[in-house]
């Protein structure tokens, strides 16, 4: 598993890139009345009298540079939630600050400008213009912004190279594979240099091998560009691979939010436990999570030391070849703990 790029705030500005508070989205003819009934204490089901409560009192923050994954089964509300972040679905109630702007207070003109310059979205269906070549598709957002032809084509060519499609600029979408088309969509989203990237199950229609390649590509781009990202998926393995933190939704609610390690070690309920039951613990857990304090009289085995931030998976060869206690070092190389083969085996067994 490739290393995830952790949140990387730059400078003194520590305000969240996305702040969502008590967000509701109710579809139907009288959403405000349904919301008032619920907040007054009526325990209405998600579908009631021609209405659907798609997002129910959701709150979360996304820090700058973080990849925040929202996952759940079909109908859990995750896709509606991400559409609310761009006001493609108009929230019924709540607070939503994105890229430093009160999104719900923006006029149509202001919202259009934010969509063009601050936030980009990558869709599952690619959304490419079939009559335009790859270069023109990637440059389309810049064209809408009014950028001069030479500048938008130069930027588009740079993004095409960045996603590994150099040489395909003159081809039409129909001449590309599904994975290549999604790379075009990714390049188009990046061309405007947005602060925030939104991904609505972008890889779910791809074959497994192509899907993994696209995950690798996203990890590589994140390590280079440090974009703030919200990624929607129904695949827990994908969430573990990409997310710095994961929010799990059910029936419009966020059931639990935490790091992949938090969810794996301490699921909030049976619903979350069902997702993490088959999680590859060696790929998810860090050495820091399973190490013990270093006893004063510890006799450490000779040989290499582990790093606290290493995944257990990378530590397995050292553990398998070493008898006794193995020292664990922090980022500065100082000993901060220890473990042995038994600690690792008990962790992998879920004990």
C-alpha positions in Angstrom: 0.0 0.0 0.0 1.4 3.4 -1.0 1.8 5.9 1.8 -1.0 8.4 2.2 -0.2 12.1 2.1 -1.2 13.4 5.5 -2.7 16.8 6.0 -0.2 19.6 5.2 -1.3 23.0 6.4 0.9 25.7 5.1 1.8 28.9 7.0 -0.1 30.2 10.1 -3.6 29.8 8.6 -5.0 26.8 10.4 -8.7 27.4 9.5 -10.3 24.3 8.0 -10.6 24.2 4.3 -14.1 22.8 4.7 -16.3 23.4 7.7 -19.7 21.7 7.8 -22.1 22.1 10.7 -25.5 20.5 11.2 -26.1 20.1 7.5 -29.5 18.7 6.3 -30.7 17.9 2.9 -34.3 16.9 2.5 -35.9 16.2 -0.9 -39.6 16.8 -1.4 -42.2 19.5 -1.7 -42.0 20.8 1.9 -38.5 20.1 3.2 -38.6 22.9 5.8 -41.7 21.5 7.4 -40.3 18.0 7.6 -37.1 19.4 9.2 -39.1 21.3 11.8 -41.1 18.2 12.6 -37.8 16.2 13.1 -36.1 18.9 15.2 -39.3 19.1 17.3 -38.8 15.5 18.3 -40.8 13.5 15.7 -38.9 10.4 14.8 -39.7 10.4 11.1 -38.2 7.7 8.8 -35.7 8.7 6.1 -38.6 8.5 3.5 -41.8 10.1 4.8 -44.8 11.5 3.0 -43.2 12.1 -0.4 -39.9 13.3 1.2 -36.5 11.8 1.5 -34.1 12.8 4.3 -30.8 12.3 2.4 -28.4 14.1 4.7 -29.3 14.2 8.4 -27.5 16.7 10.8 -24.0 16.1 9.4 -21.0 17.9 10.9 -17.3 17.6 10.0 -14.1 19.6 9.2 -11.5 19.0 6.6 -8.0 20.4 7.2 -5.9 21.9 4.4 -4.0 19.3 2.5 -6.1 16.4 3.9 -7.8 13.6 2.0 -11.1 13.1 3.7 -13.0 10.0 2.6 -16.8 9.6 3.0 -18.0 6.1 2.6 -21.1 4.1 3.0 -23.5 1.7 1.3 -25.8 2.8 -1.6 -28.4 5.2 -0.2 -26.4 6.3 2.8 -26.3 9.9 1.6 -22.6 10.2 0.7 -23.1 11.4 -2.9 -25.8 13.9 -1.9 -23.4 15.2 0.8 -20.6 15.9 -1.7 -23.0 17.6 -4.1 -24.1 19.9 -1.2 -20.4 20.9 -0.9 -20.6 22.4 -4.3 -24.3 23.4 -4.0 -25.2 21.1 -6.9 -27.8 20.0 -4.3 -29.1 22.9 -2.3 -28.8 22.2 1.5 -32.1 22.5 3.4 -30.4 23.8 6.6 -27.0 24.1 8.3 -23.7 25.9 7.9 -21.1 25.3 5.1 -17.8 27.1 4.7 -15.7 26.0 1.8 -12.4 27.6 0.8 -12.9 30.4 3.3 -16.4 31.3 1.9 -19.8 31.0 3.5 -21.1 28.9 0.6 -24.8 29.2 1.6 -24.6 33.0 1.5 -23.1 33.3 -2.0 -25.1 34.7 -4.9 -25.3 32.8 -8.1 -22.6 34.9 -9.6 -20.3 34.4 -6.6 -21.0 30.7 -6.4 -20.2 30.3 -10.1 -16.8 32.0 -9.5 -16.0 29.7 -6.6 -16.8 26.7 -8.8 -14.6 28.0 -11.5 -11.6 29.0 -9.4 -11.7 27.3 -5.9 -13.3 23.9 -6.2 -13.2 21.2 -8.9 -15.2 17.9 -9.0 -14.4 14.6 -10.7 -17.4 12.5 -11.5 -17.9 8.8 -11.8 -19.3 9.2 -15.4 -16.2 11.1 -16.6 -18.4 13.9 -18.1 -16.1 14.5 -21.1 -17.3 16.4 -24.2 -17.3 13.8 -26.9 -16.9 16.2 -29.8 -13.8 17.8 -28.3 -10.2 16.4 -28.3 -8.4 15.6 -25.0 -6.5 19.0 -25.1 -9.8 20.9 -25.5 -11.6 18.9 -22.8 -8.8 19.6 -20.3 -8.8 23.3 -21.2 -12.6 23.7 -21.1 -12.8 25.1 -17.6 -10.1 27.7 -18.4 -12.0 28.6 -21.6 -15.2 29.2 -19.5 -13.1 31.4 -17.2 -12.0 33.5 -20.2 -8.3 32.6 -20.2 -6.5 33.3 -23.4 -6.0 30.4 -25.8 -2.3 30.2 -25.6 -2.2 30.2 -21.8 -5.1 27.7 -21.3 -3.5 25.3 -23.8 -0.2 25.5 -22.1 -1.8 24.8 -18.8 -3.8 21.9 -20.3 -0.7 20.4 -21.8 1.1 20.6 -18.4 -1.8 18.8 -16.7 -2.0 16.1 -19.4 1.7 15.4 -18.8 1.1 15.4 -15.1 -1.5 12.6 -15.3 0.5 10.5 -17.7 -1.3 11.2 -21.0 1.4 13.0 -22.9 1.0 12.3 -26.6 -2.8 11.9 -26.5 -3.7 15.5 -26.8 -5.3 15.2 -30.2 -7.4 12.1 -29.5 -11.1 12.1 -28.9 -12.6 10.6 -25.7 -14.1 7.6 -27.6 -10.5 6.6 -28.6 -9.4 6.2 -25.0 -9.9 3.5 -22.4 -12.0 4.1 -19.3 -9.0 4.7 -17.2 -7.5 7.1 -19.7 -10.8 9.0 -19.9 -10.8 9.4 -16.1 -7.3 10.7 -16.3 -8.6 13.3 -18.7 -11.3 14.2 -16.2 -8.7 14.5 -13.5 -6.5 16.7 -15.6 -9.4 18.9 -16.4 -10.3 19.3 -12.7 -6.6 20.2 -11.9 -6.2 22.6 -14.7 -7.8 25.5 -12.9 -5.5 24.9 -9.9 -8.4 24.6 -7.4 -7.8 24.7 -3.6 -10.3 21.8 -3.1 -10.9 18.6 -5.1 -14.1 16.7 -4.8 -14.3 13.1 -6.1 -17.7 11.4 -6.4 -16.9 7.7 -6.7 -14.6 8.4 -9.7 -13.1 4.9 -10.0 -16.1 2.7 -9.3 -16.9 2.1 -13.0 -13.4 0.9 -13.8 -12.0 -2.6 -13.9 -10.1 -3.6 -10.7 -6.6 -3.3 -12.1 -7.3 0.1 -13.7 -9.0 1.2 -10.5 -5.8 0.4 -8.5 -3.7 2.3 -11.1 -5.9 5.3 -10.7 -5.6 5.1 -6.9 -1.8 5.0 -7.3 -2.1 8.0 -9.6 -4.2 9.9 -7.1 -1.7 9.2 -4.3 1.2 10.3 -6.5 -0.6 13.6 -7.4 -1.5 14.2 -3.7 2.1 13.8 -2.6 3.0 16.4 -5.2 0.2 18.9 -5.1 -1.1 18.6 -1.5 -4.7 19.4 -2.5 -7.5 19.4 0.0 -9.7 16.5 -1.1 -13.1 14.9 -0.3 -13.4 11.4 -1.8 -16.6 9.5 -2.0 -16.5 5.7 -2.2 -18.5 2.6 -1.1 -15.3 0.5 -1.1 -13.6 0.3 2.3 -10.3 -1.0 0.9 -10.2 2.1 -1.3 -11.1 4.3 1.7 -8.2 2.8 3.7 -5.8 3.3 0.9 -6.6 6.9 0.1 -7.9 8.5 3.3 -6.2 10.4 6.0 -9.5 10.3 7.8 -12.7 8.4 7.0 -16.4 9.3 7.7 -18.8 6.4 7.5 -22.4 7.2 6.7 -25.6 5.3 7.3 -29.2 6.6 6.6 -27.9 10.1 6.0 -26.0 10.3 9.3 -22.2 10.2 10.0 -21.9 7.1 12.2 -18.1 7.5 12.9 -15.2 9.6 11.8 -11.6 8.8 12.4 -8.3 7.6 10.9 -8.1 4.2 9.3 -6.4 3.0 12.5 -9.2 4.4 14.7 -11.9 2.7 12.8 -10.1 -0.6 12.6 -9.2 -0.7 16.3 -12.3 0.9 17.8 -15.4 0.7 15.5 -18.3 2.7 17.0 -21.0 0.0 16.4 -21.8 -3.2 14.6 -22.3 -1.3 11.3 -18.8 0.1 11.3 -17.4 -3.2 12.6 -18.9 -5.0 9.5 -16.9 -2.7 7.3 -13.6 -3.1 9.1 -13.9 -6.8 9.8 -11.8 -7.8 6.8 -9.5 -4.8 6.8 -5.9 -5.7 6.1 -4.6 -4.8 9.6 -0.9 -5.0 8.6 -1.5 -2.4 5.9 -3.6 -0.1 8.1 -2.0 -0.1 11.6 1.3 1.7 12.4 4.0 0.4 14.6 3.2 3.3 17.0 -0.2 1.7 17.6 1.1 -1.6 18.8 4.4 -0.8 20.4 4.9 -0.9 24.2 6.7 1.6 26.5 10.4 0.9 26.7 11.2 -0.7 30.1 14.2 0.8 32.0 15.9 -2.6 32.0 15.0 -3.6 28.5 17.5 -5.8 26.6 16.9 -5.0 22.9 17.8 -7.4 20.2 20.8 -6.5 18.0 19.9 -5.4 14.5 17.7 -2.8 12.7 15.3 -0.6 14.5 11.7 0.1 13.5 10.2 3.5 13.0 7.0 4.4 14.8 5.4 5.7 11.7 6.0 2.5 9.7 3.1 0.4 8.8 3.1 -3.1 10.4 3.3 -4.6 7.0 6.8 -3.0 6.4 7.9 -4.2 9.8 7.0 -7.9 9.2 10.4 -9.0 7.7 12.3 -7.5 10.6 10.0 -9.0 13.2 10.1 -12.4 11.5 13.9 -12.4 11.5 14.4 -11.1 15.1 14.1 -12.9 18.5 13.4 -10.7 21.5 12.5 -7.0 21.8 12.9 -4.7 18.9 13.5 -1.0 19.5 11.1 1.6 17.9 12.4 5.1 17.1 10.6 8.4 16.6 11.2 10.8 13.7 14.4 12.1 15.4 15.8 8.6 15.7 15.3 8.4 19.5 14.0 5.2 21.0 10.4 5.7 22.0 9.1 2.1 22.5 9.6 -1.6 21.7 7.7 -4.6 20.5 8.3 -8.3 19.8 7.0 -11.0 17.5 4.1 -11.7 19.9 2.9 -8.1 19.9 2.7 -8.2 16.1 1.0 -11.6 15.9 -1.6 -10.7 18.5 -2.4 -7.5 16.5 -2.8 -9.3 13.2 -5.0 -11.8 14.9 -7.2 -9.0 16.2 -6.5 -9.8 19.9 
